């Protein structure tokens, strides 16, 4: 399969996913949307294996590594700032129930942020062992 | 790091696309190496050198930061 065909197929699948998502919302069928998402990702993954041309090499991997690390750092800081702000807003004794719920949501965000850090540290140990430490 | 990839490619009358296919990398990677924007891994550097039947030192010229003229 040519690279252009693969990209066209990926684009078509993404469009189809949007249509199916809209339809699933209309008929209130979350399973349809979830199943189509999993199937779509599987089709893209399999199609990628049949591409004749090189679409990923060491340079693209390096770009992805740096992009992923920067995205992670930005997400960590953004989540931390938002969660701390929400927790403090929601912790007020005279805060109305809606604002208190905001505090609970902020606490959930903070836990997500901490979970990300924990996963990062665990994976770091795993890769350090793989690369001889 | 400087390199003679463009010269070697011209000497062998190869296109970037052709060389990229033979080396199993993307054309953009060849372009980036030629422009000096990307330093290849040691493995790719060896593959490039062997492809042109040269040594790494003949293909890539390492300049330590203190050797680079201002």
N, CA and C atoms of all chains as a GROMACS GRO file, in nm:
protein
  609
    1UNK      N    1   0.084  -0.119   0.000
    1UNK     CA    2   0.000   0.000   0.000
    1UNK      C    3   0.088   0.125   0.000
    2UNK      N    4   0.050   0.221  -0.080
    2UNK     CA    5   0.126   0.346  -0.088
    2UNK      C    6   0.096   0.433   0.036
    3UNK      N    7   0.194   0.520   0.067
    3UNK     CA    8   0.178   0.607   0.184
    3UNK      C    9   0.054   0.696   0.171
    4UNK      N   10   0.032   0.749   0.051
    4UNK     CA   11  -0.081   0.838   0.027
    4UNK      C   12  -0.213   0.765   0.049
    5UNK      N   13  -0.220   0.639   0.006
    5UNK     CA   14  -0.343   0.559   0.025
    5UNK      C   15  -0.369   0.540   0.174
    6UNK      N   16  -0.262   0.512   0.248
    6UNK     CA   17  -0.275   0.492   0.392
    6UNK      C   18  -0.328   0.618   0.460
    7UNK      N   19  -0.272   0.734   0.422
    7UNK     CA   20  -0.318   0.860   0.482
    7UNK      C   21  -0.462   0.888   0.446
    8UNK      N   22  -0.500   0.856   0.320
    8UNK     CA   23  -0.638   0.878   0.277
    8UNK      C   24  -0.733   0.787   0.357
    9UNK      N   25  -0.692   0.661   0.374
    9UNK     CA   26  -0.772   0.565   0.451
    9UNK      C   27  -0.790   0.612   0.596
   10UNK      N   28  -0.680   0.661   0.654
   10UNK     CA   29  -0.685   0.711   0.792
   10UNK      C   30  -0.783   0.828   0.803
   11UNK      N   31  -0.773   0.920   0.705
   11UNK     CA   32  -0.862   1.036   0.704
   11UNK      C   33  -1.008   0.992   0.693
   12UNK      N   34  -1.034   0.895   0.603
   12UNK     CA   35  -1.170   0.844   0.583
   12UNK      C   36  -1.223   0.779   0.710
   13UNK      N   37  -1.139   0.704   0.779
   13UNK     CA   38  -1.181   0.638   0.903
   13UNK      C   39  -1.214   0.742   1.011
   14UNK      N   40  -1.131   0.847   1.019
   14UNK     CA   41  -1.157   0.952   1.119
   14UNK      C   42  -1.291   1.020   1.090
   15UNK      N   43  -1.318   1.047   0.962
   15UNK     CA   44  -1.446   1.108   0.924
   15UNK      C   45  -1.562   1.018   0.963
   16UNK      N   46  -1.547   0.889   0.932
   16UNK     CA   47  -1.650   0.789   0.964
   16UNK      C   48  -1.673   0.781   1.115
   17UNK      N   49  -1.564   0.793   1.191
   17UNK     CA   50  -1.574   0.789   1.338
   17UNK      C   51  -1.661   0.906   1.389
   18UNK      N   52  -1.639   1.024   1.329
   18UNK     CA   53  -1.718   1.140   1.369
   18UNK      C   54  -1.866   1.117   1.340
   19UNK      N   55  -1.895   1.063   1.220
   19UNK     CA   56  -2.034   1.037   1.180
   19UNK      C   57  -2.096   0.936   1.277
   20UNK      N   58  -2.023   0.828   1.305
   20UNK     CA   59  -2.075   0.724   1.394
   20UNK      C   60  -2.093   0.778   1.536
   21UNK      N   61  -2.002   0.868   1.579
   21UNK     CA   62  -2.015   0.928   1.711
   21UNK      C   63  -2.144   1.010   1.720
   22UNK      N   64  -2.168   1.090   1.617
   22UNK     CA   65  -2.290   1.172   1.612
   22UNK      C   66  -2.415   1.084   1.613
   23UNK      N   67  -2.411   0.978   1.536
   23UNK     CA   68  -2.526   0.886   1.528
   23UNK      C   69  -2.547   0.817   1.664
   24UNK      N   70  -2.435   0.776   1.728
   24UNK     CA   71  -2.444   0.707   1.858
   24UNK      C   72  -2.504   0.800   1.963
   25UNK      N   73  -2.470   0.930   1.955
   25UNK     CA   74  -2.526   1.027   2.050
   25UNK      C   75  -2.676   1.040   2.026
   26UNK      N   76  -2.714   1.046   1.896
   26UNK     CA   77  -2.857   1.063   1.862
   26UNK      C   78  -2.941   0.946   1.910
   27UNK      N   79  -2.891   0.825   1.890
   27UNK     CA   80  -2.971   0.708   1.931
   27UNK      C   81  -2.932   0.658   2.072
   28UNK      N   82  -2.846   0.733   2.137
   28UNK     CA   83  -2.799   0.703   2.274
   28UNK      C   84  -2.746   0.560   2.284
   29UNK      N   85  -2.648   0.530   2.201
   29UNK     CA   86  -2.587   0.396   2.201
   29UNK      C   87  -2.436   0.409   2.219
   30UNK      N   88  -2.390   0.424   2.345
   30UNK     CA   89  -2.245   0.442   2.367
   30UNK      C   90  -2.160   0.326   2.317
   31UNK      N   91  -2.218   0.205   2.321
   31UNK     CA   92  -2.142   0.087   2.278
   31UNK      C   93  -2.102   0.097   2.130
   32UNK      N   94  -2.192   0.152   2.050
   32UNK     CA   95  -2.166   0.168   1.906
   32UNK      C   96  -2.042   0.257   1.885
   33UNK      N   97  -2.039   0.369   1.959
   33UNK     CA   98  -1.928   0.462   1.944
   33UNK      C   99  -1.797   0.399   1.991
   34UNK      N  100  -1.802   0.331   2.107
   34UNK     CA  101  -1.681   0.269   2.162
   34UNK      C  102  -1.630   0.159   2.068
   35UNK      N  103  -1.725   0.075   2.019
   35UNK     CA  104  -1.686  -0.036   1.930
   35UNK      C  105  -1.627   0.016   1.800
   36UNK      N  106  -1.688   0.122   1.745
   36UNK     CA  107  -1.636   0.178   1.619
   36UNK      C  108  -1.498   0.240   1.639
   37UNK      N  109  -1.476   0.299   1.757
   37UNK     CA  110  -1.344   0.358   1.786
   37UNK      C  111  -1.236   0.250   1.791
   38UNK      N  112  -1.266   0.141   1.862
   38UNK     CA  113  -1.169   0.031   1.874
   38UNK      C  114  -1.143  -0.031   1.737
   39UNK      N  115  -1.251  -0.052   1.661
   39UNK     CA  116  -1.239  -0.111   1.527
   39UNK      C  117  -1.158  -0.019   1.435
   40UNK      N  118  -1.188   0.110   1.441
   40UNK     CA  119  -1.117   0.208   1.358
   40UNK      C  120  -0.968   0.209   1.386
   41UNK      N  121  -0.933   0.208   1.516
   41UNK     CA  122  -0.790   0.208   1.554
   41UNK      C  123  -0.724   0.078   1.506
   42UNK      N  124  -0.796  -0.034   1.519
   42UNK     CA  125  -0.742  -0.164   1.474
   42UNK      C  126  -0.717  -0.163   1.323
   43UNK      N  127  -0.813  -0.109   1.247
   43UNK     CA  128  -0.799  -0.104   1.100
   43UNK      C  129  -0.677  -0.018   1.061
   44UNK      N  130  -0.662   0.098   1.128
   44UNK     CA  131  -0.548   0.186   1.098
   44UNK      C  132  -0.417   0.114   1.132
   45UNK      N  133  -0.416   0.047   1.245
   45UNK     CA  134  -0.295  -0.024   1.289
   45UNK      C  135  -0.257  -0.134   1.190
   46UNK      N  136  -0.358  -0.211   1.144
   46UNK     CA  137  -0.330  -0.320   1.049
   46UNK      C  138  -0.287  -0.262   0.914
   47UNK      N  139  -0.358  -0.157   0.868
   47UNK     CA  140  -0.324  -0.094   0.739
   47UNK      C  141  -0.182  -0.042   0.740
   48UNK      N  142  -0.139   0.010   0.854
   48UNK     CA  143  -0.003   0.064   0.868
   48UNK      C  144   0.103  -0.043   0.841
   49UNK      N  145   0.071  -0.167   0.876
   49UNK     CA  146   0.167  -0.276   0.855
   49UNK      C  147   0.185  -0.309   0.707
   50UNK      N  148   0.085  -0.271   0.626
   50UNK     CA  149   0.090  -0.303   0.483
   50UNK      C  150   0.141  -0.188   0.396
   51UNK      N  151   0.191  -0.081   0.461
   51UNK     CA  152   0.246   0.031   0.384
   51UNK      C  153   0.386  -0.008   0.335
   52UNK      N  154   0.409   0.003   0.202
   52UNK     CA  155   0.537  -0.038   0.143
   52UNK      C  156   0.649   0.061   0.176
   53UNK      N  157   0.613   0.189   0.179
   53UNK     CA  158   0.716   0.291   0.201
   53UNK      C  159   0.742   0.310   0.351
   54UNK      N  160   0.856   0.370   0.380
   54UNK     CA  161   0.892   0.395   0.520
   54UNK      C  162   0.814   0.516   0.570
   55UNK      N  163   0.738   0.499   0.677
   55UNK     CA  164   0.666   0.614   0.731
   55UNK      C  165   0.716   0.650   0.871
   56UNK      N  166   0.803   0.564   0.925
   56UNK     CA  167   0.860   0.594   1.057
   56UNK      C  168   1.005   0.548   1.060
   57UNK      N  169   1.092   0.636   1.105
   57UNK     CA  170   1.232   0.598   1.121
   57UNK      C  171   1.286   0.662   1.248
   58UNK      N  172   1.418   0.657   1.266
   58UNK     CA  173   1.476   0.706   1.392
   58UNK      C  174   1.451   0.855   1.415
   59UNK      N  175   1.448   0.932   1.304
   59UNK     CA  176   1.424   1.077   1.318
   59UNK      C  177   1.280   1.104   1.363
   60UNK      N  178   1.183   1.037   1.301
   60UNK     CA  179   1.043   1.058   1.341
   60UNK      C  180   1.022   1.010   1.485
   61UNK      N  181   1.093   0.902   1.523
   61UNK     CA  182   1.081   0.853   1.661
   61UNK      C  183   1.136   0.956   1.761
   62UNK      N  184   1.247   1.019   1.722
   62UNK     CA  185   1.307   1.121   1.809
   62UNK      C  186   1.213   1.241   1.823
   63UNK      N  187   1.150   1.278   1.710
   63UNK     CA  188   1.055   1.389   1.712
   63UNK      C  189   0.938   1.354   1.805
   64UNK      N  190   0.889   1.230   1.791
   64UNK     CA  191   0.776   1.187   1.875
   64UNK      C  192   0.814   1.184   2.023
   65UNK      N  193   0.937   1.138   2.051
   65UNK     CA  194   0.983   1.133   2.191
   65UNK      C  195   0.984   1.273   2.253
   66UNK      N  196   1.042   1.367   2.179
   66UNK     CA  197   1.052   1.504   2.232
   66UNK      C  198   0.913   1.566   2.245
   67UNK      N  199   0.827   1.542   2.144
   67UNK     CA  200   0.691   1.596   2.148
   67UNK      C  201   0.615   1.540   2.267
   68UNK      N  202   0.628   1.408   2.287
   68UNK     CA  203   0.557   1.342   2.398
   68UNK      C  204   0.603   1.398   2.532
   69UNK      N  205   0.735   1.416   2.548
   69UNK     CA  206   0.789   1.466   2.675
   69UNK      C  207   0.741   1.607   2.703
   70UNK      N  208   0.744   1.692   2.600
   70UNK     CA  209   0.699   1.830   2.619
   70UNK      C  210   0.550   1.834   2.650
   71UNK      N  211   0.472   1.752   2.577
   71UNK     CA  212   0.327   1.746   2.601
   71UNK      C  213   0.299   1.704   2.745
   72UNK      N  214   0.375   1.603   2.791
   72UNK     CA  215   0.357   1.553   2.927
   72UNK      C  216   0.388   1.662   3.030
   73UNK      N  217   0.497   1.735   3.009
   73UNK     CA  218   0.536   1.840   3.104
   73UNK      C  219   0.432   1.952   3.108
   74UNK      N  220   0.384   1.992   2.989
   74UNK     CA  221   0.283   2.098   2.982
   74UNK      C  222   0.154   2.051   3.051
   75UNK      N  223   0.116   1.925   3.024
   75UNK     CA  224  -0.007   1.870   3.082
   75UNK      C  225   0.004   1.862   3.234
   76UNK      N  226   0.121   1.817   3.283
   76UNK     CA  227   0.141   1.810   3.428
   76UNK      C  228   0.119   1.945   3.494
   77UNK      N  229   0.185   2.046   3.442
   77UNK     CA  230   0.178   2.180   3.502
   77UNK      C  231   0.035   2.234   3.492
   78UNK      N  232  -0.027   2.219   3.372
   78UNK     CA  233  -0.163   2.271   3.353
   78UNK      C  234  -0.261   2.203   3.447
   79UNK      N  235  -0.252   2.070   3.458
   79UNK     CA  236  -0.342   1.996   3.548
   79UNK      C  237  -0.322   2.037   3.693
   80UNK      N  238  -0.195   2.053   3.731
   80UNK     CA  239  -0.163   2.091   3.870
   80UNK      C  240  -0.221   2.228   3.903
   81UNK      N  241  -0.201   2.323   3.812
   81UNK     CA  242  -0.250   2.459   3.835
   81UNK      C  243  -0.403   2.459   3.846
   82UNK      N  244  -0.470   2.394   3.749
   82UNK     CA  245  -0.617   2.391   3.749
   82UNK      C  246  -0.671   2.319   3.872
   83UNK      N  247  -0.610   2.205   3.907
   83UNK     CA  248  -0.662   2.127   4.019
   83UNK      C  249  -0.646   2.203   4.150
   84UNK      N  250  -0.528   2.265   4.170
   84UNK     CA  251  -0.506   2.340   4.294
   84UNK      C  252  -0.605   2.456   4.303
   85UNK      N  253  -0.625   2.525   4.191
   85UNK     CA  254  -0.719   2.637   4.189
   85UNK      C  255  -0.861   2.588   4.224
   86UNK      N  256  -0.904   2.477   4.164
   86UNK     CA  257  -1.038   2.425   4.189
   86UNK      C  258  -1.054   2.378   4.334
   87UNK      N  259  -0.950   2.312   4.387
   87UNK     CA  260  -0.959   2.262   4.525
   87UNK      C  261  -0.973   2.379   4.622
   88UNK      N  262  -0.893   2.483   4.603
   88UNK     CA  263  -0.899   2.598   4.694
   88UNK      C  264  -1.034   2.670   4.682
   89UNK      N  265  -1.084   2.683   4.558
   89UNK     CA  266  -1.215   2.746   4.536
   89UNK      C  267  -1.325   2.667   4.606
   90UNK      N  268  -1.317   2.535   4.593
   90UNK     CA  269  -1.423   2.449   4.648
   90UNK      C  270  -1.412   2.423   4.795
   91UNK      N  271  -1.297   2.461   4.856
   91UNK     CA  272  -1.278   2.430   4.997
   91UNK      C  273  -1.339   2.534   5.091
   92UNK      N  274  -1.386   2.643   5.035
   92UNK     CA  275  -1.445   2.750   5.118
   92UNK      C  276  -1.565   2.699   5.196
   93UNK      N  277  -1.572   2.737   5.325
   93UNK     CA  278  -1.681   2.688   5.412
   93UNK      C  279  -1.817   2.737   5.362
   94UNK      N  280  -1.819   2.862   5.313
   94UNK     CA  281  -1.948   2.917   5.269
   94UNK      C  282  -1.971   2.898   5.119
   95UNK      N  283  -1.888   2.816   5.059
   95UNK     CA  284  -1.901   2.796   4.913
   95UNK      C  285  -2.031   2.722   4.881
   96UNK      N  286  -2.105   2.765   4.777
   96UNK     CA  287  -2.228   2.694   4.739
   96UNK      C  288  -2.195   2.552   4.688
   97UNK      N  289  -2.295   2.463   4.687
   97UNK     CA  290  -2.268   2.322   4.649
   97UNK      C  291  -2.202   2.306   4.512
   98UNK      N  292  -2.237   2.394   4.416
   98UNK     CA  293  -2.177   2.381   4.280
   98UNK      C  294  -2.026   2.401   4.287
   99UNK      N  295  -1.987   2.501   4.367
   99UNK     CA  296  -1.843   2.531   4.380
   99UNK      C  297  -1.773   2.418   4.455
  100UNK      N  298  -1.842   2.360   4.553
  100UNK     CA  299  -1.783   2.248   4.627
  100UNK      C  300  -1.758   2.129   4.534
  101UNK      N  301  -1.854   2.111   4.442
  101UNK     CA  302  -1.836   2.002   4.343
  101UNK      C  303  -1.714   2.029   4.256
  102UNK      N  304  -1.691   2.157   4.231
  102UNK     CA  305  -1.572   2.197   4.155
  102UNK      C  306  -1.446   2.153   4.229
  103UNK      N  307  -1.450   2.167   4.362
  103UNK     CA  308  -1.337   2.126   4.445
  103UNK      C  309  -1.313   1.976   4.436
  104UNK      N  310  -1.423   1.899   4.436
  104UNK     CA  311  -1.411   1.752   4.424
  104UNK      C  312  -1.352   1.716   4.288
  105UNK      N  313  -1.400   1.786   4.184
  105UNK     CA  314  -1.348   1.763   4.049
  105UNK      C  315  -1.199   1.796   4.044
  106UNK      N  316  -1.161   1.906   4.110
  106UNK     CA  317  -1.021   1.946   4.116
  106UNK      C  318  -0.936   1.841   4.185
  107UNK      N  319  -0.993   1.782   4.290
  107UNK     CA  320  -0.922   1.675   4.361
  107UNK      C  321  -0.901   1.555   4.268
  108UNK      N  322  -1.003   1.525   4.187
  108UNK     CA  323  -0.992   1.416   4.088
  108UNK      C  324  -0.882   1.445   3.987
  109UNK      N  325  -0.876   1.572   3.944
  109UNK     CA  326  -0.772   1.612   3.848
  109UNK      C  327  -0.633   1.596   3.909
  110UNK      N  328  -0.622   1.635   4.039
  110UNK     CA  329  -0.493   1.624   4.108
  110UNK      C  330  -0.450   1.478   4.118
  111UNK      N  331  -0.546   1.390   4.148
  111UNK     CA  332  -0.516   1.247   4.156
  111UNK      C  333  -0.470   1.193   4.021
  112UNK      N  334  -0.536   1.240   3.913
  112UNK     CA  335  -0.496   1.200   3.776
  112UNK      C  336  -0.353   1.243   3.749
  113UNK      N  337  -0.322   1.368   3.790
  113UNK     CA  338  -0.188   1.422   3.770
  113UNK      C  339  -0.084   1.337   3.844
  114UNK      N  340  -0.116   1.303   3.970
  114UNK     CA  341  -0.024   1.221   4.051
  114UNK      C  342  -0.009   1.083   3.987
  115UNK      N  343  -0.122   1.026   3.938
  115UNK     CA  344  -0.117   0.893   3.874
  115UNK      C  345  -0.024   0.897   3.752
  116UNK      N  346  -0.031   1.006   3.676
  116UNK     CA  347   0.057   1.020   3.559
  116UNK      C  348   0.203   1.021   3.599
  117UNK      N  349   0.233   1.092   3.709
  117UNK     CA  350   0.372   1.099   3.758
  117UNK      C  351   0.418   0.960   3.801
  118UNK      N  352   0.329   0.888   3.872
  118UNK     CA  353   0.364   0.753   3.920
  118UNK      C  354   0.394   0.661   3.802
  119UNK      N  355   0.306   0.663   3.700
  119UNK     CA  356   0.326   0.579   3.581
  119UNK      C  357   0.458   0.617   3.512
  120UNK      N  358   0.484   0.749   3.505
  120UNK     CA  359   0.609   0.797   3.442
  120UNK      C  360   0.731   0.743   3.516
  121UNK      N  361   0.728   0.752   3.649
  121UNK     CA  362   0.843   0.706   3.729
  121UNK      C  363   0.862   0.554   3.712
  122UNK      N  364   0.752   0.478   3.716
  122UNK     CA  365   0.762   0.333   3.701
  122UNK      C  366   0.818   0.295   3.564
  123UNK      N  367   0.768   0.362   3.460
  123UNK     CA  368   0.818   0.333   3.325
  123UNK      C  369   0.964   0.374   3.309
  124UNK      N  370   1.002   0.484   3.380
  124UNK     CA  371   1.143   0.527   3.374
  124UNK      C  372   1.234   0.418   3.430
  125UNK      N  373   1.192   0.360   3.544
  125UNK     CA  374   1.271   0.252   3.604
  125UNK      C  375   1.282   0.134   3.507
  126UNK      N  376   1.170   0.102   3.442
  126UNK     CA  377   1.167  -0.010   3.347
  126UNK      C  378   1.264   0.014   3.231
  127UNK      N  379   1.259   0.135   3.174
  127UNK     CA  380   1.346   0.164   3.059
  127UNK      C  381   1.492   0.179   3.101
  128UNK      N  382   1.516   0.228   3.224
  128UNK     CA  383   1.654   0.237   3.272
  128UNK      C  384   1.715   0.098   3.280
  129UNK      N  385   1.635   0.002   3.326
  129UNK     CA  386   1.684  -0.136   3.333
  129UNK      C  387   1.709  -0.191   3.193
  130UNK      N  388   1.619  -0.157   3.101
  130UNK     CA  389   1.634  -0.204   2.962
  130UNK      C  390   1.760  -0.150   2.897
  131UNK      N  391   1.794  -0.025   2.933
  131UNK     CA  392   1.910   0.038   2.872
  131UNK      C  393   2.033   0.032   2.964
  132UNK      N  394   2.034  -0.069   3.049
  132UNK     CA  395   2.155  -0.102   3.124
  132UNK      C  396   2.190  -0.016   3.241
  133UNK      N  397   2.101  -0.007   3.338
  133UNK     CA  398   2.138   0.064   3.462
  133UNK      C  399   2.130  -0.031   3.579
  134UNK      N  400   2.759   1.859   1.359
  134UNK     CA  401   2.840   1.766   1.281
  134UNK      C  402   2.817   1.788   1.132
  135UNK      N  403   2.929   1.801   1.058
  135UNK     CA  404   2.917   1.819   0.914
  135UNK      C  405   2.918   1.682   0.846
  136UNK      N  406   2.873   1.679   0.722
  136UNK     CA  407   2.879   1.551   0.649
  136UNK      C  408   2.891   1.574   0.499
  137UNK      N  409   2.931   1.468   0.430
  137UNK     CA  410   2.949   1.475   0.284
  137UNK      C  411   2.841   1.395   0.212
  138UNK      N  412   2.728   1.380   0.276
  138UNK     CA  413   2.623   1.295   0.220
  138UNK      C  414   2.574   1.345   0.083
  139UNK      N  415   2.556   1.475   0.072
  139UNK     CA  416   2.507   1.531  -0.055
  139UNK      C  417   2.608   1.505  -0.168
  140UNK      N  418   2.736   1.520  -0.136
  140UNK     CA  419   2.842   1.498  -0.235
  140UNK      C  420   2.844   1.352  -0.277
  141UNK      N  421   2.840   1.263  -0.176
  141UNK     CA  422   2.843   1.118  -0.205
  141UNK      C  423   2.721   1.077  -0.287
  142UNK      N  424   2.608   1.135  -0.253
  142UNK     CA  425   2.484   1.102  -0.325
  142UNK      C  426   2.494   1.148  -0.471
  143UNK      N  427   2.550   1.267  -0.489
  143UNK     CA  428   2.566   1.320  -0.626
  143UNK      C  429   2.665   1.236  -0.705
  144UNK      N  430   2.774   1.193  -0.637
  144UNK     CA  431   2.875   1.109  -0.705
  144UNK      C  432   2.816   0.977  -0.753
  145UNK      N  433   2.721   0.926  -0.678
  145UNK     CA  434   2.657   0.799  -0.716
  145UNK      C  435   2.528   0.819  -0.795
  146UNK      N  436   2.500   0.946  -0.827
  146UNK     CA  437   2.383   0.981  -0.906
  146UNK      C  438   2.253   0.923  -0.847
  147UNK      N  439   2.235   0.951  -0.720
  147UNK     CA  440   2.116   0.898  -0.651
  147UNK      C  441   2.024   1.012  -0.610
  148UNK      N  442   1.895   0.984  -0.610
  148UNK     CA  443   1.800   1.084  -0.558
  148UNK      C  444   1.786   1.060  -0.408
  149UNK      N  445   1.734   1.161  -0.340
  149UNK     CA  446   1.711   1.146  -0.194
  149UNK      C  447   1.614   1.031  -0.168
  150UNK      N  448   1.513   1.023  -0.254
  150UNK     CA  449   1.410   0.919  -0.242
  150UNK      C  450   1.472   0.780  -0.254
  151UNK      N  451   1.557   0.763  -0.355
  151UNK     CA  452   1.622   0.635  -0.380
  151UNK      C  453   1.710   0.593  -0.261
  152UNK      N  454   1.793   0.688  -0.217
  152UNK     CA  455   1.882   0.659  -0.104
  152UNK      C  456   1.801   0.626   0.022
  153UNK      N  457   1.695   0.704   0.044
  153UNK     CA  458   1.610   0.681   0.162
  153UNK      C  459   1.551   0.540   0.159
  154UNK      N  460   1.502   0.499   0.043
  154UNK     CA  461   1.444   0.365   0.030
  154UNK      C  462   1.547   0.256   0.057
  155UNK      N  463   1.667   0.276   0.002
  155UNK     CA  464   1.773   0.176   0.022
  155UNK      C  465   1.816   0.166   0.168
  156UNK      N  466   1.814   0.281   0.237
  156UNK     CA  467   1.859   0.281   0.377
  156UNK      C  468   1.745   0.253   0.475
  157UNK      N  469   1.622   0.251   0.425
  157UNK     CA  470   1.506   0.223   0.512
  157UNK      C  471   1.470   0.340   0.602
  158UNK      N  472   1.490   0.462   0.550
  158UNK     CA  473   1.449   0.582   0.626
  158UNK      C  474   1.361   0.669   0.535
  159UNK      N  475   1.307   0.775   0.591
  159UNK     CA  476   1.223   0.863   0.509
  159UNK      C  477   1.311   0.962   0.432
  160UNK      N  478   1.255   1.015   0.322
  160UNK     CA  479   1.330   1.112   0.242
  160UNK      C  480   1.363   1.236   0.325
  161UNK      N  481   1.270   1.270   0.417
  161UNK     CA  482   1.291   1.387   0.503
  161UNK      C  483   1.414   1.369   0.593
  162UNK      N  484   1.441   1.246   0.631
  162UNK     CA  485   1.558   1.221   0.716
  162UNK      C  486   1.686   1.246   0.638
  163UNK      N  487   1.689   1.200   0.512
  163UNK     CA  488   1.807   1.225   0.427
  163UNK      C  489   1.826   1.375   0.409
  164UNK      N  490   1.717   1.445   0.381
  164UNK     CA  491   1.722   1.590   0.363
  164UNK      C  492   1.774   1.659   0.489
  165UNK      N  493   1.723   1.616   0.606
  165UNK     CA  494   1.764   1.676   0.733
  165UNK      C  495   1.913   1.652   0.762
  166UNK      N  496   1.962   1.532   0.728
  166UNK     CA  497   2.105   1.501   0.749
  166UNK      C  498   2.189   1.589   0.657
  167UNK      N  499   2.150   1.597   0.531
  167UNK     CA  500   2.226   1.676   0.434
  167UNK      C  501   2.233   1.823   0.475
  168UNK      N  502   2.124   1.873   0.532
  168UNK     CA  503   2.121   2.014   0.573
  168UNK      C  504   2.190   2.036   0.707
  169UNK      N  505   2.230   1.927   0.772
  169UNK     CA  506   2.298   1.937   0.902
  169UNK      C  507   2.202   1.964   1.015
  170UNK      N  508   2.073   1.942   0.991
  170UNK     CA  509   1.974   1.969   1.096
  170UNK      C  510   1.953   1.847   1.185
  171UNK      N  511   1.994   1.731   1.138
  171UNK     CA  512   1.976   1.610   1.217
  171UNK      C  513   2.102   1.524   1.209
  172UNK      N  514   2.153   1.487   1.325
  172UNK     CA  515   2.269   1.397   1.332
  172UNK      C  516   2.216   1.254   1.344
  173UNK      N  517   2.252   1.167   1.249
  173UNK     CA  518   2.199   1.030   1.254
  173UNK      C  519   2.255   0.952   1.372
  174UNK      N  520   2.188   0.843   1.406
  174UNK     CA  521   2.238   0.755   1.510
  174UNK      C  522   2.366   0.689   1.459
  175UNK      N  523   2.440   0.630   1.550
  175UNK     CA  524   2.564   0.562   1.512
  175UNK      C  525   2.533   0.451   1.411
  176UNK      N  526   2.423   0.382   1.434
  176UNK     CA  527   2.386   0.271   1.344
  176UNK      C  528   2.358   0.321   1.202
  177UNK      N  529   2.280   0.429   1.193
  177UNK     CA  530   2.248   0.483   1.059
  177UNK      C  531   2.373   0.541   0.993
  178UNK      N  532   2.460   0.602   1.075
  178UNK     CA  533   2.585   0.657   1.021
  178UNK      C  534   2.671   0.546   0.960
  179UNK      N  535   2.676   0.433   1.029
  179UNK     CA  536   2.751   0.317   0.977
  179UNK      C  537   2.688   0.266   0.848
  180UNK      N  538   2.554   0.259   0.849
  180UNK     CA  539   2.483   0.209   0.730
  180UNK      C  540   2.509   0.299   0.610
  181UNK      N  541   2.507   0.431   0.634
  181UNK     CA  542   2.531   0.526   0.525
  181UNK      C  543   2.674   0.508   0.472
  182UNK      N  544   2.770   0.498   0.564
  182UNK     CA  545   2.910   0.483   0.523
  182UNK      C  546   2.931   0.355   0.444
  183UNK      N  547   2.874   0.246   0.494
  183UNK     CA  548   2.891   0.117   0.424
  183UNK      C  549   2.822   0.120   0.288
  184UNK      N  550   2.711   0.189   0.281
  184UNK     CA  551   2.637   0.199   0.154
  184UNK      C  552   2.726   0.262   0.047
  185UNK      N  553   2.802   0.364   0.086
  185UNK     CA  554   2.888   0.434  -0.010
  185UNK      C  555   3.032   0.380  -0.011
  186UNK      N  556   3.054   0.270   0.060
  186UNK     CA  557   3.187   0.207   0.071
  186UNK      C  558   3.293   0.306   0.120
  187UNK      N  559   3.256   0.381   0.221
  187UNK     CA  560   3.352   0.474   0.282
  187UNK      C  561   3.357   0.446   0.433
  188UNK      N  562   3.438   0.522   0.502
  188UNK     CA  563   3.440   0.509   0.648
  188UNK      C  564   3.354   0.620   0.707
  189UNK      N  565   3.324   0.605   0.834
  189UNK     CA  566   3.243   0.708   0.901
  189UNK      C  567   3.317   0.843   0.897
  190UNK      N  568   3.450   0.838   0.919
  190UNK     CA  569   3.528   0.962   0.922
  190UNK      C  570   3.527   1.033   0.787
  191UNK      N  571   3.513   0.954   0.680
  191UNK     CA  572   3.510   1.015   0.546
  191UNK      C  573   3.372   1.075   0.516
  192UNK      N  574   3.271   1.023   0.582
  192UNK     CA  575   3.134   1.070   0.555
  192UNK      C  576   3.093   1.180   0.653
  193UNK      N  577   3.130   1.160   0.779
  193UNK     CA  578   3.088   1.257   0.883
  193UNK      C  579   3.210   1.321   0.946
  194UNK      N  580   3.202   1.452   0.964
  194UNK     CA  581   3.313   1.527   1.023
  194UNK      C  582   3.264   1.584   1.157
  195UNK      N  583   3.322   1.530   1.265
  195UNK     CA  584   3.280   1.575   1.397
  195UNK      C  585   3.358   1.699   1.438
  196UNK      N  586   3.287   1.798   1.484
  196UNK     CA  587   3.351   1.919   1.535
  196UNK      C  588   3.304   1.941   1.678
  197UNK      N  589   3.397   1.931   1.771
  197UNK     CA  590   3.362   1.956   1.911
  197UNK      C  591   3.322   2.103   1.925
  198UNK      N  592   3.235   2.135   2.022
  198UNK     CA  593   3.189   2.274   2.034
  198UNK      C  594   3.301   2.377   2.041
  199UNK      N  595   3.413   2.341   2.108
  199UNK     CA  596   3.522   2.440   2.119
  199UNK      C  597   3.605   2.450   1.991
  200UNK      N  598   3.581   2.358   1.898
  200UNK     CA  599   3.653   2.363   1.770
  200UNK      C  600   3.578   2.447   1.666
  201UNK      N  601   3.449   2.467   1.690
  201UNK     CA  602   3.368   2.542   1.593
  201UNK      C  603   3.407   2.689   1.597
  202UNK      N  604   3.447   2.743   1.482
  202UNK     CA  605   3.485   2.885   1.480
  202UNK      C  606   3.365   2.974   1.511
  203UNK      N  607   3.390   3.088   1.577
  203UNK     CA  608   3.277   3.178   1.615
  203UNK      C  609   3.209   3.239   1.492
   0.00000   0.00000   0.00000
